[in-house]
Amino acid sequence: MSNILNVFNPPSGRDLSEEECIGCTAVQLAVCFAGGAYFLSSMPFKGKNGLVDLKKHPVWFQRGVRGTGIALVALAFYRLGEAGRIYSQRKNIGI
């Protein structure tokens, strides 16, 4: 089968083990921490002059974006717990 046909008709997926998921979990952890930190800061709202324009970014909008930042940081802590659990299981097995 050619590579082009594989794009349109991909082979069926398989379930990954927790060992194979540690890399993806670590990347998700880093992205969630970075995105959450960015959304929690005032950087998304500042203009070229360094001030926050309340007409462009009303307070309710700022709070919504910061709430998204809190959710991303919470997800990052959840992913950190998952990565720690996988690592501790790996350590107990002796791999």
mmCIF file as gemmi writes it, N, C-alpha and C atoms, coordinates in Angstrom:
data_model
loop_
_atom_site.group_PDB
_atom_site.id
_atom_site.type_symbol
_atom_site.label_atom_id
_atom_site.label_alt_id
_atom_site.label_comp_id
_atom_site.label_asym_id
_atom_site.label_entity_id
_atom_site.label_seq_id
_atom_site.pdbx_PDB_ins_code
_atom_site.Cartn_x
_atom_site.Cartn_y
_atom_site.Cartn_z
_atom_site.occupancy
_atom_site.B_iso_or_equiv
_atom_site.pdbx_formal_charge
_atom_site.auth_seq_id
_atom_site.auth_asym_id
_atom_site.pdbx_PDB_model_num
ATOM 1 N N . MET Axp A 1 ? 0.853 -1.174 0 1 0 ? 1 A 1
ATOM 2 C CA . MET Axp A 1 ? 0 0 0 1 0 ? 1 A 1
ATOM 3 C C . MET Axp A 1 ? 0.902 1.242 0 1 0 ? 1 A 1
ATOM 4 N N . SER Axp A 2 ? 0.535 2.232 -0.757 1 0 ? 2 A 1
ATOM 5 C CA . SER Axp A 2 ? 1.37 3.421 -0.851 1 0 ? 2 A 1
ATOM 6 C C . SER Axp A 2 ? 1.174 4.332 0.358 1 0 ? 2 A 1
ATOM 7 N N . ASN Axp A 3 ? 2.103 5.267 0.511 1 0 ? 3 A 1
ATOM 8 C CA . ASN Axp A 3 ? 2.033 6.214 1.624 1 0 ? 3 A 1
ATOM 9 C C . ASN Axp A 3 ? 0.828 7.141 1.511 1 0 ? 3 A 1
ATOM 10 N N . ILE Axp A 4 ? 0.447 7.477 0.297 1 0 ? 4 A 1
ATOM 11 C CA . ILE Axp A 4 ? -0.689 8.377 0.103 1 0 ? 4 A 1
ATOM 12 C C . ILE Axp A 4 ? -1.978 7.706 0.566 1 0 ? 4 A 1
ATOM 13 N N . LEU Axp A 5 ? -2.122 6.42 0.276 1 0 ? 5 A 1
ATOM 14 C CA . LEU Axp A 5 ? -3.321 5.714 0.726 1 0 ? 5 A 1
ATOM 15 C C . LEU Axp A 5 ? -3.348 5.585 2.245 1 0 ? 5 A 1
ATOM 16 N N . ASN Axp A 6 ? -2.179 5.497 2.881 1 0 ? 6 A 1
ATOM 17 C CA . ASN Axp A 6 ? -2.134 5.427 4.346 1 0 ? 6 A 1
ATOM 18 C C . ASN Axp A 6 ? -2.646 6.709 4.99 1 0 ? 6 A 1
ATOM 19 N N . VAL Axp A 7 ? -2.509 7.832 4.298 1 0 ? 7 A 1
ATOM 20 C CA . VAL Axp A 7 ? -3.001 9.1 4.836 1 0 ? 7 A 1
ATOM 21 C C . VAL Axp A 7 ? -4.529 9.095 4.864 1 0 ? 7 A 1
ATOM 22 N N . PHE Axp A 8 ? -5.134 8.624 3.795 1 0 ? 8 A 1
ATOM 23 C CA . PHE Axp A 8 ? -6.588 8.637 3.7 1 0 ? 8 A 1
ATOM 24 C C . PHE Axp A 8 ? -7.239 7.434 4.374 1 0 ? 8 A 1
ATOM 25 N N . ASN Axp A 9 ? -6.513 6.342 4.489 1 0 ? 9 A 1
ATOM 26 C CA . ASN Axp A 9 ? -7.033 5.133 5.115 1 0 ? 9 A 1
ATOM 27 C C . ASN Axp A 9 ? -5.979 4.615 6.098 1 0 ? 9 A 1
ATOM 28 N N . PRO Axp A 10 ? -5.826 5.272 7.252 1 0 ? 10 A 1
ATOM 29 C CA . PRO Axp A 10 ? -4.753 4.886 8.177 1 0 ? 10 A 1
ATOM 30 C C . PRO Axp A 10 ? -5.04 3.537 8.829 1 0 ? 10 A 1
ATOM 31 N N . PRO Axp A 11 ? -3.981 2.844 9.228 1 0 ? 11 A 1
ATOM 32 C CA . PRO Axp A 11 ? -4.193 1.581 9.931 1 0 ? 11 A 1
ATOM 33 C C . PRO Axp A 11 ? -4.84 1.839 11.291 1 0 ? 11 A 1
ATOM 34 N N . SER Axp A 12 ? -5.498 0.815 11.804 1 0 ? 12 A 1
ATOM 35 C CA . SER Axp A 12 ? -6.183 0.996 13.088 1 0 ? 12 A 1
ATOM 36 C C . SER Axp A 12 ? -5.17 1.237 14.198 1 0 ? 12 A 1
ATOM 37 N N . GLY Axp A 13 ? -5.556 2.055 15.152 1 0 ? 13 A 1
ATOM 38 C CA . GLY Axp A 13 ? -4.673 2.403 16.264 1 0 ? 13 A 1
ATOM 39 C C . GLY Axp A 13 ? -4.619 1.294 17.296 1 0 ? 13 A 1
ATOM 40 N N . ARG Axp A 14 ? -3.726 1.458 18.233 1 0 ? 14 A 1
ATOM 41 C CA . ARG Axp A 14 ? -3.606 0.497 19.315 1 0 ? 14 A 1
ATOM 42 C C . ARG Axp A 14 ? -3.562 1.264 20.626 1 0 ? 14 A 1
ATOM 43 N N . ASP Axp A 15 ? -3.899 0.593 21.702 1 0 ? 15 A 1
ATOM 44 C CA . ASP Axp A 15 ? -3.843 1.207 23.022 1 0 ? 15 A 1
ATOM 45 C C . ASP Axp A 15 ? -2.398 1.265 23.484 1 0 ? 15 A 1
ATOM 46 N N . LEU Axp A 16 ? -2.012 2.408 24.043 1 0 ? 16 A 1
ATOM 47 C CA . LEU Axp A 16 ? -0.649 2.579 24.535 1 0 ? 16 A 1
ATOM 48 C C . LEU Axp A 16 ? -0.567 2.179 25.998 1 0 ? 16 A 1
ATOM 49 N N . SER Axp A 17 ? 0.571 1.635 26.37 1 0 ? 17 A 1
ATOM 50 C CA . SER Axp A 17 ? 0.794 1.322 27.781 1 0 ? 17 A 1
ATOM 51 C C . SER Axp A 17 ? 1.175 2.604 28.513 1 0 ? 17 A 1
ATOM 52 N N . GLU Axp A 18 ? 1.156 2.563 29.836 1 0 ? 18 A 1
ATOM 53 C CA . GLU Axp A 18 ? 1.511 3.751 30.61 1 0 ? 18 A 1
ATOM 54 C C . GLU Axp A 18 ? 2.969 4.132 30.394 1 0 ? 18 A 1
ATOM 55 N N . GLU Axp A 19 ? 3.824 3.151 30.136 1 0 ? 19 A 1
ATOM 56 C CA . GLU Axp A 19 ? 5.235 3.44 29.872 1 0 ? 19 A 1
ATOM 57 C C . GLU Axp A 19 ? 5.39 4.28 28.612 1 0 ? 19 A 1
ATOM 58 N N . GLU Axp A 20 ? 4.587 4.001 27.604 1 0 ? 20 A 1
ATOM 59 C CA . GLU Axp A 20 ? 4.669 4.743 26.354 1 0 ? 20 A 1
ATOM 60 C C . GLU Axp A 20 ? 4.031 6.123 26.475 1 0 ? 20 A 1
ATOM 61 N N . CYS Axp A 21 ? 3.21 6.334 27.483 1 0 ? 21 A 1
ATOM 62 C CA . CYS Axp A 21 ? 2.5 7.603 27.644 1 0 ? 21 A 1
ATOM 63 C C . CYS Axp A 21 ? 3.284 8.635 28.446 1 0 ? 21 A 1
ATOM 64 N N . ILE Axp A 22 ? 4.396 8.27 29.05 1 0 ? 22 A 1
ATOM 65 C CA . ILE Axp A 22 ? 5.105 9.199 29.932 1 0 ? 22 A 1
ATOM 66 C C . ILE Axp A 22 ? 5.636 10.413 29.166 1 0 ? 22 A 1
ATOM 67 N N . GLY Axp A 23 ? 6.085 10.221 27.938 1 0 ? 23 A 1
ATOM 68 C CA . GLY Axp A 23 ? 6.583 11.347 27.142 1 0 ? 23 A 1
ATOM 69 C C . GLY Axp A 23 ? 5.485 12.343 26.804 1 0 ? 23 A 1
ATOM 70 N N . CYS Axp A 24 ? 4.344 11.828 26.372 1 0 ? 24 A 1
ATOM 71 C CA . CYS Axp A 24 ? 3.212 12.699 26.038 1 0 ? 24 A 1
ATOM 72 C C . CYS Axp A 24 ? 2.701 13.427 27.279 1 0 ? 24 A 1
ATOM 73 N N . THR Axp A 25 ? 2.681 12.727 28.401 1 0 ? 25 A 1
ATOM 74 C CA . THR Axp A 25 ? 2.222 13.336 29.645 1 0 ? 25 A 1
ATOM 75 C C . THR Axp A 25 ? 3.162 14.458 30.062 1 0 ? 25 A 1
ATOM 76 N N . ALA Axp A 26 ? 4.464 14.259 29.88 1 0 ? 26 A 1
ATOM 77 C CA . ALA Axp A 26 ? 5.432 15.299 30.234 1 0 ? 26 A 1
ATOM 78 C C . ALA Axp A 26 ? 5.279 16.528 29.343 1 0 ? 26 A 1
ATOM 79 N N . VAL Axp A 27 ? 5.037 16.319 28.065 1 0 ? 27 A 1
ATOM 80 C CA . VAL Axp A 27 ? 4.84 17.451 27.148 1 0 ? 27 A 1
ATOM 81 C C . VAL Axp A 27 ? 3.555 18.194 27.501 1 0 ? 27 A 1
ATOM 82 N N . GLN Axp A 28 ? 2.474 17.465 27.792 1 0 ? 28 A 1
ATOM 83 C CA . GLN Axp A 28 ? 1.22 18.102 28.196 1 0 ? 28 A 1
ATOM 84 C C . GLN Axp A 28 ? 1.404 18.9 29.474 1 0 ? 28 A 1
ATOM 85 N N . LEU Axp A 29 ? 2.183 18.367 30.389 1 0 ? 29 A 1
ATOM 86 C CA . LEU Axp A 29 ? 2.47 19.046 31.647 1 0 ? 29 A 1
ATOM 87 C C . LEU Axp A 29 ? 3.163 20.376 31.389 1 0 ? 29 A 1
ATOM 88 N N . ALA Axp A 30 ? 4.19 20.371 30.555 1 0 ? 30 A 1
ATOM 89 C CA . ALA Axp A 30 ? 4.935 21.597 30.264 1 0 ? 30 A 1
ATOM 90 C C . ALA Axp A 30 ? 4.066 22.629 29.545 1 0 ? 30 A 1
ATOM 91 N N . VAL Axp A 31 ? 3.288 22.177 28.578 1 0 ? 31 A 1
ATOM 92 C CA . VAL Axp A 31 ? 2.438 23.103 27.819 1 0 ? 31 A 1
ATOM 93 C C . VAL Axp A 31 ? 1.358 23.703 28.715 1 0 ? 31 A 1
ATOM 94 N N . CYS Axp A 32 ? 0.767 22.898 29.587 1 0 ? 32 A 1
ATOM 95 C CA . CYS Axp A 32 ? -0.275 23.409 30.49 1 0 ? 32 A 1
ATOM 96 C C . CYS Axp A 32 ? 0.291 24.407 31.488 1 0 ? 32 A 1
ATOM 97 N N . PHE Axp A 33 ? 1.477 24.124 32.034 1 0 ? 33 A 1
ATOM 98 C CA . PHE Axp A 33 ? 2.094 25.079 32.952 1 0 ? 33 A 1
ATOM 99 C C . PHE Axp A 33 ? 2.422 26.391 32.235 1 0 ? 33 A 1
ATOM 100 N N . ALA Axp A 34 ? 3.011 26.292 31.041 1 0 ? 34 A 1
ATOM 101 C CA . ALA Axp A 34 ? 3.389 27.503 30.304 1 0 ? 34 A 1
ATOM 102 C C . ALA Axp A 34 ? 2.156 28.303 29.883 1 0 ? 34 A 1
ATOM 103 N N . GLY Axp A 35 ? 1.152 27.624 29.34 1 0 ? 35 A 1
ATOM 104 C CA . GLY Axp A 35 ? -0.068 28.315 28.923 1 0 ? 35 A 1
ATOM 105 C C . GLY Axp A 35 ? -0.813 28.917 30.097 1 0 ? 35 A 1
ATOM 106 N N . GLY Axp A 36 ? -0.893 28.174 31.193 1 0 ? 36 A 1
ATOM 107 C CA . GLY Axp A 36 ? -1.561 28.688 32.388 1 0 ? 36 A 1
ATOM 108 C C . GLY Axp A 36 ? -0.85 29.891 32.967 1 0 ? 36 A 1
ATOM 109 N N . ALA Axp A 37 ? 0.482 29.834 32.993 1 0 ? 37 A 1
ATOM 110 C CA . ALA Axp A 37 ? 1.251 30.973 33.508 1 0 ? 37 A 1
ATOM 111 C C . ALA Axp A 37 ? 1.05 32.198 32.623 1 0 ? 37 A 1
ATOM 112 N N . TYR Axp A 38 ? 1.005 31.99 31.31 1 0 ? 38 A 1
ATOM 113 C CA . TYR Axp A 38 ? 0.792 33.108 30.392 1 0 ? 38 A 1
ATOM 114 C C . TYR Axp A 38 ? -0.594 33.723 30.589 1 0 ? 38 A 1
ATOM 115 N N . PHE Axp A 39 ? -1.624 32.88 30.679 1 0 ? 39 A 1
ATOM 116 C CA . PHE Axp A 39 ? -2.98 33.394 30.849 1 0 ? 39 A 1
ATOM 117 C C . PHE Axp A 39 ? -3.185 34.039 32.212 1 0 ? 39 A 1
ATOM 118 N N . LEU Axp A 40 ? -2.472 33.583 33.23 1 0 ? 40 A 1
ATOM 119 C CA . LEU Axp A 40 ? -2.608 34.186 34.555 1 0 ? 40 A 1
ATOM 120 C C . LEU Axp A 40 ? -1.891 35.527 34.658 1 0 ? 40 A 1
ATOM 121 N N . SER Axp A 41 ? -0.906 35.759 33.8 1 0 ? 41 A 1
ATOM 122 C CA . SER Axp A 41 ? -0.205 37.041 33.828 1 0 ? 41 A 1
ATOM 123 C C . SER Axp A 41 ? -1.06 38.095 33.119 1 0 ? 41 A 1
ATOM 124 N N . SER Axp A 42 ? -0.6 39.32 33.131 1 0 ? 42 A 1
ATOM 125 C CA . SER Axp A 42 ? -1.336 40.379 32.435 1 0 ? 42 A 1
ATOM 126 C C . SER Axp A 42 ? -0.816 40.585 31.017 1 0 ? 42 A 1
ATOM 127 N N . MET Axp A 43 ? 0.089 39.745 30.572 1 0 ? 43 A 1
ATOM 128 C CA . MET Axp A 43 ? 0.674 39.897 29.24 1 0 ? 43 A 1
ATOM 129 C C . MET Axp A 43 ? -0.339 39.829 28.1 1 0 ? 43 A 1
ATOM 130 N N . PRO Axp A 44 ? -1.371 38.967 28.151 1 0 ? 44 A 1
ATOM 131 C CA . PRO Axp A 44 ? -2.304 38.932 27.016 1 0 ? 44 A 1
ATOM 132 C C . PRO Axp A 44 ? -3.115 40.215 26.846 1 0 ? 44 A 1
ATOM 133 N N . PHE Axp A 45 ? -3.174 41.047 27.868 1 0 ? 45 A 1
ATOM 134 C CA . PHE Axp A 45 ? -4.045 42.22 27.837 1 0 ? 45 A 1
ATOM 135 C C . PHE Axp A 45 ? -3.3 43.523 27.578 1 0 ? 45 A 1
ATOM 136 N N . LYS Axp A 46 ? -1.988 43.507 27.67 1 0 ? 46 A 1
ATOM 137 C CA . LYS Axp A 46 ? -1.226 44.746 27.52 1 0 ? 46 A 1
ATOM 138 C C . LYS Axp A 46 ? -1.104 45.138 26.054 1 0 ? 46 A 1
ATOM 139 N N . GLY Axp A 47 ? -1.194 46.435 25.821 1 0 ? 47 A 1
ATOM 140 C CA . GLY Axp A 47 ? -1.022 46.964 24.483 1 0 ? 47 A 1
ATOM 141 C C . GLY Axp A 47 ? 0.436 47.29 24.213 1 0 ? 47 A 1
ATOM 142 N N . LYS Axp A 48 ? 0.676 48.025 23.138 1 0 ? 48 A 1
ATOM 143 C CA . LYS Axp A 48 ? 2.045 48.391 22.769 1 0 ? 48 A 1
ATOM 144 C C . LYS Axp A 48 ? 2.687 49.317 23.789 1 0 ? 48 A 1
ATOM 145 N N . ASN Axp A 49 ? 1.863 50.121 24.457 1 0 ? 49 A 1
ATOM 146 C CA . ASN Axp A 49 ? 2.399 51.059 25.448 1 0 ? 49 A 1
ATOM 147 C C . ASN Axp A 49 ? 2.559 50.42 26.825 1 0 ? 49 A 1
ATOM 148 N N . GLY Axp A 50 ? 2.184 49.171 26.98 1 0 ? 50 A 1
ATOM 149 C CA . GLY Axp A 50 ? 2.347 48.469 28.248 1 0 ? 50 A 1
ATOM 150 C C . GLY Axp A 50 ? 1.183 48.612 29.208 1 0 ? 50 A 1
ATOM 151 N N . LEU Axp A 51 ? 0.109 49.263 28.774 1 0 ? 51 A 1
ATOM 152 C CA . LEU Axp A 51 ? -1.06 49.44 29.635 1 0 ? 51 A 1
ATOM 153 C C . LEU Axp A 51 ? -2.209 48.554 29.167 1 0 ? 51 A 1
ATOM 154 N N . VAL Axp A 52 ? -3.107 48.257 30.088 1 0 ? 52 A 1
ATOM 155 C CA . VAL Axp A 52 ? -4.278 47.443 29.77 1 0 ? 52 A 1
ATOM 156 C C . VAL Axp A 52 ? -5.416 48.368 29.354 1 0 ? 52 A 1
ATOM 157 N N . ASP Axp A 53 ? -5.96 48.149 28.167 1 0 ? 53 A 1
ATOM 158 C CA . ASP Axp A 53 ? -7.087 48.934 27.671 1 0 ? 53 A 1
ATOM 159 C C . ASP Axp A 53 ? -8.381 48.235 28.086 1 0 ? 53 A 1
ATOM 160 N N . LEU Axp A 54 ? -9.145 48.871 28.983 1 0 ? 54 A 1
ATOM 161 C CA . LEU Axp A 54 ? -10.358 48.245 29.506 1 0 ? 54 A 1
ATOM 162 C C . LEU Axp A 54 ? -11.496 48.207 28.49 1 0 ? 54 A 1
ATOM 163 N N . LYS Axp A 55 ? -11.435 49.036 27.446 1 0 ? 55 A 1
ATOM 164 C CA . LYS Axp A 55 ? -12.455 48.967 26.405 1 0 ? 55 A 1
ATOM 165 C C . LYS Axp A 55 ? -12.209 47.758 25.504 1 0 ? 55 A 1
ATOM 166 N N . LYS Axp A 56 ? -10.951 47.484 25.259 1 0 ? 56 A 1
ATOM 167 C CA . LYS Axp A 56 ? -10.589 46.349 24.425 1 0 ? 56 A 1
ATOM 168 C C . LYS Axp A 56 ? -10.713 45.031 25.184 1 0 ? 56 A 1
ATOM 169 N N . HIS Axp A 57 ? -10.316 45.048 26.442 1 0 ? 57 A 1
ATOM 170 C CA . HIS Axp A 57 ? -10.33 43.859 27.299 1 0 ? 57 A 1
ATOM 171 C C . HIS Axp A 57 ? -11.077 44.185 28.59 1 0 ? 57 A 1
ATOM 172 N N . PRO Axp A 58 ? -12.411 44.049 28.601 1 0 ? 58 A 1
ATOM 173 C CA . PRO Axp A 58 ? -13.175 44.346 29.816 1 0 ? 58 A 1
ATOM 174 C C . PRO Axp A 58 ? -12.794 43.399 30.958 1 0 ? 58 A 1
ATOM 175 N N . VAL Axp A 59 ? -13.166 43.788 32.158 1 0 ? 59 A 1
ATOM 176 C CA . VAL Axp A 59 ? -12.787 43.028 33.35 1 0 ? 59 A 1
ATOM 177 C C . VAL Axp A 59 ? -13.345 41.606 33.286 1 0 ? 59 A 1
ATOM 178 N N . TRP Axp A 60 ? -14.578 41.439 32.813 1 0 ? 60 A 1
ATOM 179 C CA . TRP Axp A 60 ? -15.155 40.096 32.737 1 0 ? 60 A 1
ATOM 180 C C . TRP Axp A 60 ? -14.354 39.209 31.793 1 0 ? 60 A 1
ATOM 181 N N . PHE Axp A 61 ? -13.835 39.789 30.709 1 0 ? 61 A 1
ATOM 182 C CA . PHE Axp A 61 ? -13.019 39.03 29.765 1 0 ? 61 A 1
ATOM 183 C C . PHE Axp A 61 ? -11.687 38.638 30.399 1 0 ? 61 A 1
ATOM 184 N N . GLN Axp A 62 ? -11.079 39.586 31.12 1 0 ? 62 A 1
ATOM 185 C CA . GLN Axp A 62 ? -9.815 39.297 31.796 1 0 ? 62 A 1
ATOM 186 C C . GLN Axp A 62 ? -9.988 38.179 32.817 1 0 ? 62 A 1
ATOM 187 N N . ARG Axp A 63 ? -11.079 38.227 33.561 1 0 ? 63 A 1
ATOM 188 C CA . ARG Axp A 63 ? -11.323 37.175 34.563 1 0 ? 63 A 1
ATOM 189 C C . ARG Axp A 63 ? -11.569 35.826 33.896 1 0 ? 63 A 1
ATOM 190 N N . GLY Axp A 64 ? -12.223 35.828 32.762 1 0 ? 64 A 1
ATOM 191 C CA . GLY Axp A 64 ? -12.44 34.582 32.027 1 0 ? 64 A 1
ATOM 192 C C . GLY Axp A 64 ? -11.139 33.976 31.534 1 0 ? 64 A 1
ATOM 193 N N . VAL Axp A 65 ? -10.265 34.825 31.012 1 0 ? 65 A 1
ATOM 194 C CA . VAL Axp A 65 ? -8.962 34.34 30.543 1 0 ? 65 A 1
ATOM 195 C C . VAL Axp A 65 ? -8.133 33.841 31.716 1 0 ? 65 A 1
ATOM 196 N N . ARG Axp A 66 ? -8.17 34.564 32.82 1 0 ? 66 A 1
ATOM 197 C CA . ARG Axp A 66 ? -7.42 34.119 34.005 1 0 ? 66 A 1
ATOM 198 C C . ARG Axp A 66 ? -8.018 32.835 34.58 1 0 ? 66 A 1
ATOM 199 N N . GLY Axp A 67 ? -9.33 32.68 34.494 1 0 ? 67 A 1
ATOM 200 C CA . GLY Axp A 67 ? -9.952 31.421 34.914 1 0 ? 67 A 1
ATOM 201 C C . GLY Axp A 67 ? -9.481 30.252 34.059 1 0 ? 67 A 1
ATOM 202 N N . THR Axp A 68 ? -9.319 30.506 32.763 1 0 ? 68 A 1
ATOM 203 C CA . THR Axp A 68 ? -8.759 29.48 31.88 1 0 ? 68 A 1
ATOM 204 C C . THR Axp A 68 ? -7.333 29.152 32.285 1 0 ? 68 A 1
ATOM 205 N N . GLY Axp A 69 ? -6.577 30.173 32.686 1 0 ? 69 A 1
ATOM 206 C CA . GLY Axp A 69 ? -5.217 29.939 33.175 1 0 ? 69 A 1
ATOM 207 C C . GLY Axp A 69 ? -5.2 29.075 34.416 1 0 ? 69 A 1
ATOM 208 N N . ILE Axp A 70 ? -6.139 29.321 35.326 1 0 ? 70 A 1
ATOM 209 C CA . ILE Axp A 70 ? -6.231 28.498 36.544 1 0 ? 70 A 1
ATOM 210 C C . ILE Axp A 70 ? -6.565 27.055 36.175 1 0 ? 70 A 1
ATOM 211 N N . ALA Axp A 71 ? -7.479 26.883 35.218 1 0 ? 71 A 1
ATOM 212 C CA . ALA Axp A 71 ? -7.844 25.527 34.786 1 0 ? 71 A 1
ATOM 213 C C . ALA Axp A 71 ? -6.651 24.812 34.156 1 0 ? 71 A 1
ATOM 214 N N . LEU Axp A 72 ? -5.851 25.527 33.373 1 0 ? 72 A 1
ATOM 215 C CA . LEU Axp A 72 ? -4.674 24.91 32.759 1 0 ? 72 A 1
ATOM 216 C C . LEU Axp A 72 ? -3.636 24.519 33.8 1 0 ? 72 A 1
ATOM 217 N N . VAL Axp A 73 ? -3.431 25.365 34.802 1 0 ? 73 A 1
ATOM 218 C CA . VAL Axp A 73 ? -2.475 25.028 35.862 1 0 ? 73 A 1
ATOM 219 C C . VAL Axp A 73 ? -2.989 23.833 36.666 1 0 ? 73 A 1
ATOM 220 N N . ALA Axp A 74 ? -4.299 23.777 36.916 1 0 ? 74 A 1
ATOM 221 C CA . ALA Axp A 74 ? -4.867 22.624 37.627 1 0 ? 74 A 1
ATOM 222 C C . ALA Axp A 74 ? -4.679 21.344 36.814 1 0 ? 74 A 1
ATOM 223 N N . LEU Axp A 75 ? -4.882 21.425 35.505 1 0 ? 75 A 1
ATOM 224 C CA . LEU Axp A 75 ? -4.652 20.267 34.645 1 0 ? 75 A 1
ATOM 225 C C . LEU Axp A 75 ? -3.181 19.861 34.661 1 0 ? 75 A 1
ATOM 226 N N . ALA Axp A 76 ? -2.289 20.85 34.718 1 0 ? 76 A 1
ATOM 227 C CA . ALA Axp A 76 ? -0.86 20.547 34.782 1 0 ? 76 A 1
ATOM 228 C C . ALA Axp A 76 ? -0.52 19.807 36.069 1 0 ? 76 A 1
ATOM 229 N N . PHE Axp A 77 ? -1.115 20.208 37.185 1 0 ? 77 A 1
ATOM 230 C CA . PHE Axp A 77 ? -0.858 19.494 38.438 1 0 ? 77 A 1
ATOM 231 C C . PHE Axp A 77 ? -1.419 18.07 38.377 1 0 ? 77 A 1
ATOM 232 N N . TYR Axp A 78 ? -2.554 17.897 37.729 1 0 ? 78 A 1
ATOM 233 C CA . TYR Axp A 78 ? -3.107 16.55 37.551 1 0 ? 78 A 1
ATOM 234 C C . TYR Axp A 78 ? -2.15 15.693 36.722 1 0 ? 78 A 1
ATOM 235 N N . ARG Axp A 79 ? -1.633 16.271 35.631 1 0 ? 79 A 1
ATOM 236 C CA . ARG Axp A 79 ? -0.68 15.547 34.785 1 0 ? 79 A 1
ATOM 237 C C . ARG Axp A 79 ? 0.613 15.257 35.544 1 0 ? 79 A 1
ATOM 238 N N . LEU Axp A 80 ? 1.012 16.172 36.415 1 0 ? 80 A 1
ATOM 239 C CA . LEU Axp A 80 ? 2.202 15.94 37.23 1 0 ? 80 A 1
ATOM 240 C C . LEU Axp A 80 ? 1.986 14.746 38.148 1 0 ? 80 A 1
ATOM 241 N N . GLY Axp A 81 ? 0.803 14.641 38.721 1 0 ? 81 A 1
ATOM 242 C CA . GLY Axp A 81 ? 0.476 13.487 39.553 1 0 ? 81 A 1
ATOM 243 C C . GLY Axp A 81 ? 0.492 12.19 38.76 1 0 ? 81 A 1
ATOM 244 N N . GLU Axp A 82 ? -0.046 12.234 37.531 1 0 ? 82 A 1
ATOM 245 C CA . GLU Axp A 82 ? -0.015 11.044 36.68 1 0 ? 82 A 1
ATOM 246 C C . GLU Axp A 82 ? 1.415 10.636 36.351 1 0 ? 82 A 1
ATOM 247 N N . ALA Axp A 83 ? 2.244 11.614 35.994 1 0 ? 83 A 1
ATOM 248 C CA . ALA Axp A 83 ? 3.636 11.311 35.658 1 0 ? 83 A 1
ATOM 249 C C . ALA Axp A 83 ? 4.372 10.758 36.871 1 0 ? 83 A 1
ATOM 250 N N . GLY Axp A 84 ? 4.112 11.314 38.039 1 0 ? 84 A 1
ATOM 251 C CA . GLY Axp A 84 ? 4.735 10.806 39.259 1 0 ? 84 A 1
ATOM 252 C C . GLY Axp A 84 ? 4.299 9.394 39.575 1 0 ? 84 A 1
ATOM 253 N N . ARG Axp A 85 ? 3.019 9.098 39.353 1 0 ? 85 A 1
ATOM 254 C CA . ARG Axp A 85 ? 2.518 7.745 39.597 1 0 ? 85 A 1
ATOM 255 C C . ARG Axp A 85 ? 3.157 6.74 38.638 1 0 ? 85 A 1
ATOM 256 N N . ILE Axp A 86 ? 3.247 7.111 37.361 1 0 ? 86 A 1
ATOM 257 C CA . ILE Axp A 86 ? 3.867 6.216 36.378 1 0 ? 86 A 1
ATOM 258 C C . ILE Axp A 86 ? 5.334 6.004 36.715 1 0 ? 86 A 1
ATOM 259 N N . TYR Axp A 87 ? 6.019 7.086 37.095 1 0 ? 87 A 1
ATOM 260 C CA . TYR Axp A 87 ? 7.439 6.977 37.426 1 0 ? 87 A 1
ATOM 261 C C . TYR Axp A 87 ? 7.648 6.117 38.669 1 0 ? 87 A 1
ATOM 262 N N . SER Axp A 88 ? 6.792 6.278 39.677 1 0 ? 88 A 1
ATOM 263 C CA . SER Axp A 88 ? 6.964 5.481 40.896 1 0 ? 88 A 1
ATOM 264 C C . SER Axp A 88 ? 6.661 4.004 40.634 1 0 ? 88 A 1
ATOM 265 N N . GLN Axp A 89 ? 5.678 3.709 39.781 1 0 ? 89 A 1
ATOM 266 C CA . GLN Axp A 89 ? 5.415 2.316 39.418 1 0 ? 89 A 1
ATOM 267 C C . GLN Axp A 89 ? 6.597 1.73 38.66 1 0 ? 89 A 1
ATOM 268 N N . ARG Axp A 90 ? 7.173 2.539 37.794 1 0 ? 90 A 1
ATOM 269 C CA . ARG Axp A 90 ? 8.335 2.098 37.02 1 0 ? 90 A 1
ATOM 270 C C . ARG Axp A 90 ? 9.516 1.829 37.939 1 0 ? 90 A 1
ATOM 271 N N . LYS Axp A 91 ? 9.686 2.68 38.939 1 0 ? 91 A 1
ATOM 272 C CA . LYS Axp A 91 ? 10.788 2.53 39.886 1 0 ? 91 A 1
ATOM 273 C C . LYS Axp A 91 ? 10.592 1.285 40.756 1 0 ? 91 A 1
ATOM 274 N N . ASN Axp A 92 ? 9.349 1.01 41.168 1 0 ? 92 A 1
ATOM 275 C CA . ASN Axp A 92 ? 9.062 -0.162 41.999 1 0 ? 92 A 1
ATOM 276 C C . ASN Axp A 92 ? 9.259 -1.468 41.24 1 0 ? 92 A 1
ATOM 277 N N . ILE Axp A 93 ? 8.994 -1.441 39.94 1 0 ? 93 A 1
ATOM 278 C CA . ILE Axp A 93 ? 9.174 -2.646 39.134 1 0 ? 93 A 1
ATOM 279 C C . ILE Axp A 93 ? 10.661 -2.914 38.924 1 0 ? 93 A 1
ATOM 280 N N . GLY Axp A 94 ? 11.457 -1.847 38.896 1 0 ? 94 A 1
ATOM 281 C CA . GLY Axp A 94 ? 12.896 -1.998 38.71 1 0 ? 94 A 1
ATOM 282 C C . GLY Axp A 94 ? 13.345 -1.827 37.278 1 0 ? 94 A 1
ATOM 283 N N . ILE Axp A 95 ? 12.599 -1.05 36.51 1 0 ? 95 A 1
ATOM 284 C CA . ILE Axp A 95 ? 12.971 -0.82 35.111 1 0 ? 95 A 1
ATOM 285 C C . ILE Axp A 95 ? 13.981 0.3 35.039 1 0 ? 95 A 1
